[in-house]
Amino acid sequence: MKSPQWIGSLLLVGAVIVSGVLLSAWKQSSIAESDAAAANQPEPAESVVTAVAREHEHIRTTTSIGTVVALRSITVRNELPGTVRQVSLEPGKIVEAGTVLVALDVSVEEADLQALQAQAELARTQFARMQRMSQHRAASEMEVDTARAEQEVVQAQVARIKAVINRKIIRAPFRARIGISDVHPGQYLNEGALLTTLQGVDDSTYVDFTVAQQVAASLHAGNKVDVFASGDTTGVKAEILAIDARVDPTTRNTAVRAKIKNSAQTPAPGASVRVQVPVGTPLMATAIPASAVRKGPAGDHVFVVVTDDKGKTRARLREVVVDAMAGDDVVITKGLEPGEQVAASGSFKLREAALVAVTNPPESVALNSAKKPIATTM
């Protein structure tokens, strides 16, 4: 009774084993066929746009925040108290030198001046009479001297009252733009009251900024800096005029003043600007597009496009040291030589030894061959 059951079980196990062997043989055959088919397939190539590493003059710079300063700028105040008779303070208006800005009431001074002028005329007449009488020995030398002194005293009083009148008339000392004011006719002003501000209208303007003491040590009068207005990417050149002889003990910075020859290209006095200051001497560096640099666990790297021993174009991973940004380019100080080709666009698809297909547009040749000095920010 047990013998047929044992034989049935044995046959079942044998059938399972035979099925497994046949399945394994079929799988190995399928893998071999796939490998053979893959070996016959061409290696895929990644399309990239390349750029040529260029050698350029590398100028390191540091950025400072500066302030535009007019060549001539004053705060206008009255020297003497008085009541305002005339006001010509239109904010924003450009006035010429000598223009009357504010005139105080001088009616009392003018009346005193007329009285003193009459006394001066009388003293002049008396002095002339004494001189004639002295010629005929009708007057002594003392009387002549007394008449001369009286005439000079009255003349000095006339000059004094004229000076008081002039001091009550405030004029523009130079060609300038008027600031905001709050002065009105009939208003009484105490001595030293603030009237307005005047900003000189000149062809040039100053820019004051500060730099670290290490940077200031390398600067000299005549050096050029680039000045950028807020939101402006195109700067203007300014020439350093003076470097302060003193270092601020709190910030360890040194004040520097530069001059912009064309004030029409700068904001109004008091505005904030960005100043790029050169640091050290220019150096030769290697520049490539910023899109060519990739980030990795080991640091920055690029893919250099080279030809292997079989004549195929492949990508080789190269670690580099990036010094600074320069617009759309980066400056490489280590790991890359001028003239080498790097993958600029499509480098994210690459790996070590990957086959690449270069698809550069025609205009990229001109772009890659263009050379210009590069200034980078520290």
Order of alpha helices (4+ residues) and beta strands (2+ residues): alpha-beta-beta-beta-beta-beta-beta-alpha-alpha-beta-beta-beta-beta-beta-alpha-beta-beta-beta-beta-beta-beta-beta-beta-beta-beta-beta-beta-alpha-beta
